[in-house]
Amino acid sequence: MPELDGKVILVTGAARRIGRAIALRLHAEGARVLIHYGGSEEEARRTAEECGDAPLFQADLESVAAIEAMFAGIAMTEGRLDGLVNNAARFTKLDPLKVTEADWDFIHSVNLKAVFFCAQQAALLMRRNEGGVGRIVNISSMGAFLAWPEHVHYCASKSGVIGLTRALAKALA
């Protein structure tokens, strides 16, 4: 796809599974992919190698300060950002009557809070682009639409991503 040639695109959670597949596809389409990972450094290095020695960005997405530092690093090393794929997520199975505040926060800190703060920081960086343009893609889940009884906290986080995406689309348009 010529429209991706040379575009700088960050993929969160790009070390494994869906994020890895997204990163590999974007690279194959000509994008300069930036690989975010949390704790999967070995897998991230393999993905980065397969993406033409793509730059690696480690950040704990539970921390807004770490998110801000990651985007500051991208601004410093890349000088621009054309796209963000908010893919990183957590998934746990719990009886909803046993979900604790810590369980809730564990899921929502990455699945929803980090999506917002990554989008915010990406949008601020994209404003520097000619015309202030960029693209943000937030990955949700069928859990946003289906009632999975042992994943209530997860379903709530992914439903939140849908609402957040709709609101950000209008706010950032």
C-alpha positions as CSV (number, residue, x, y, z in Angstrom):
1,M,0.0,0.0,0.0
2,P,1.7,3.2,-1.1
3,E,-0.2,5.2,1.4
4,L,1.8,3.5,4.2
5,D,5.2,3.9,2.7
6,G,7.5,5.6,5.2
7,K,4.7,6.3,7.7
8,V,5.8,6.0,11.3
9,I,3.3,3.8,13.2
10,L,3.5,2.7,16.9
11,V,1.9,-0.6,17.8
12,T,1.3,-1.2,21.5
13,G,1.7,-4.8,22.6
14,A,3.5,-5.6,19.4
15,A,5.7,-8.4,20.8
16,R,3.1,-11.2,20.5
17,R,-0.2,-12.4,19.2
18,I,-2.4,-9.8,17.4
19,G,0.0,-7.0,17.9
20,R,2.8,-8.9,16.4
21,A,0.6,-9.7,13.3
22,I,-0.4,-6.1,13.0
23,A,3.3,-4.9,13.2
24,L,4.4,-7.5,10.6
25,R,1.6,-6.5,8.2
26,L,2.2,-2.8,8.6
27,H,5.9,-3.4,7.9
28,A,5.1,-5.5,4.8
29,E,2.9,-2.6,3.6
30,G,5.9,-0.2,3.9
31,A,5.4,1.5,7.3
32,R,8.2,2.2,9.7
33,V,6.9,0.3,12.6
34,L,7.7,1.1,16.2
35,I,7.4,-1.8,18.6
36,H,6.0,-1.3,22.1
37,Y,6.3,-4.0,24.6
38,G,5.7,-4.4,28.3
39,G,7.6,-7.4,29.6
40,S,8.0,-9.6,26.5
41,E,11.4,-8.3,25.5
42,E,12.7,-11.4,23.8
43,E,9.5,-11.7,21.6
44,A,9.6,-7.9,21.0
45,R,13.2,-8.2,19.7
46,R,12.2,-11.0,17.3
47,T,9.3,-9.0,16.0
48,A,11.5,-5.9,15.6
49,E,14.0,-7.9,13.7
50,E,11.3,-9.2,11.3
51,C,10.1,-5.6,10.9
52,G,13.4,-4.4,9.5
53,D,15.1,-3.8,12.9
54,A,12.3,-1.6,14.0
55,P,12.9,0.5,17.1
56,L,11.8,-0.9,20.5
57,F,9.9,1.1,23.1
58,Q,9.4,-0.5,26.5
59,A,6.8,1.0,28.7
60,D,4.5,-0.1,31.6
61,L,1.2,1.1,30.2
62,E,-0.3,1.1,33.7
63,S,1.7,4.3,34.3
64,V,0.8,7.6,32.7
65,A,4.3,8.8,33.3
66,A,5.7,5.8,31.5
67,I,3.3,6.5,28.6
68,E,4.4,10.1,28.4
69,A,8.1,9.1,28.6
70,M,7.6,6.6,25.7
71,F,6.0,9.3,23.5
72,A,8.7,11.8,24.4
73,G,11.2,9.1,23.3
74,I,9.4,8.7,20.0
75,A,9.4,12.4,19.5
76,M,13.1,12.6,20.2
77,T,14.2,9.6,18.1
78,E,11.6,9.7,15.3
79,G,10.6,13.3,15.2
80,R,7.1,12.4,14.1
81,L,4.3,9.9,14.5
82,D,1.7,9.1,11.7
83,G,-0.2,6.4,13.4
84,L,-1.0,4.6,16.6
85,V,-2.5,1.1,17.0
86,N,-3.7,0.8,20.6
87,N,-3.5,-3.0,20.8
88,A,-2.0,-3.9,24.2
89,A,-4.5,-5.5,26.5
90,R,-5.0,-7.8,29.4
91,F,-7.5,-10.7,29.8
92,T,-8.4,-12.6,32.9
93,K,-11.2,-15.0,33.8
94,L,-12.9,-14.3,37.2
95,D,-16.2,-14.9,38.9
96,P,-17.7,-11.4,39.0
97,L,-18.6,-11.9,42.6
98,K,-14.9,-12.4,43.4
99,V,-13.5,-9.5,41.4
100,T,-11.5,-7.2,43.7
101,E,-10.6,-3.6,43.2
102,A,-7.1,-4.7,42.3
103,D,-8.5,-7.2,39.7
104,W,-10.6,-4.4,38.2
105,D,-7.7,-1.9,38.1
106,F,-5.4,-4.6,36.6
107,I,-7.7,-4.9,33.6
108,H,-8.8,-1.3,33.2
109,S,-5.4,0.3,33.7
110,V,-4.2,-1.2,30.4
111,N,-7.4,-2.0,28.5
112,L,-9.0,1.4,28.9
113,K,-6.8,4.0,30.8
114,A,-3.7,3.3,28.7
115,V,-5.8,3.5,25.5
116,F,-6.9,7.0,26.4
117,F,-3.4,8.3,27.5
118,C,-1.6,6.7,24.5
119,A,-4.2,8.3,22.2
120,Q,-3.8,11.6,23.9
121,Q,0.0,11.6,23.6
122,A,-0.1,10.3,20.0
123,A,-2.5,13.1,19.1
124,L,-0.3,15.7,20.6
125,L,2.7,14.4,18.6
126,M,0.6,14.0,15.4
127,R,-0.3,17.7,15.6
128,R,3.3,18.5,14.7
129,N,2.8,16.7,11.3
130,E,2.1,18.8,8.3
131,G,-1.6,19.5,8.5
132,G,-1.7,18.0,11.9
133,V,-2.8,14.7,10.5
134,G,-2.5,11.2,11.9
135,R,-4.5,8.0,12.5
136,I,-5.3,6.3,15.7
137,V,-6.8,2.7,15.7
138,N,-8.1,1.3,19.0
139,I,-8.5,-2.4,19.2
140,S,-11.5,-3.6,21.2
141,S,-13.0,-7.1,21.4
142,M,-16.2,-9.0,20.9
143,G,-16.3,-8.8,24.7
144,A,-17.5,-5.3,24.2
145,F,-20.7,-6.6,22.7
146,L,-21.2,-10.1,24.2
147,A,-22.0,-11.0,27.8
148,W,-19.2,-13.2,28.9
149,P,-20.1,-14.1,32.5
150,E,-16.6,-14.9,33.8
151,H,-15.1,-11.8,32.1
152,V,-17.4,-9.0,33.3
153,H,-14.5,-6.7,34.2
154,Y,-12.9,-7.3,30.8
155,C,-16.1,-6.8,28.9
156,A,-16.6,-3.5,30.7
157,S,-13.1,-2.3,29.7
158,K,-13.6,-3.2,26.1
159,S,-17.0,-1.6,26.0
160,G,-15.3,1.5,27.3
161,V,-12.8,1.4,24.4
162,I,-15.8,1.6,22.0
163,G,-17.2,4.6,23.7
164,L,-13.8,6.3,24.1
165,T,-13.1,5.7,20.4
166,R,-16.3,7.3,19.3
167,A,-15.8,10.3,21.6
168,L,-12.2,10.8,20.6
169,A,-13.1,10.6,16.9
170,K,-15.3,13.6,17.3
171,A,-12.9,15.4,19.7
172,L,-9.9,15.0,17.5
173,A,-11.5,15.3,14.1
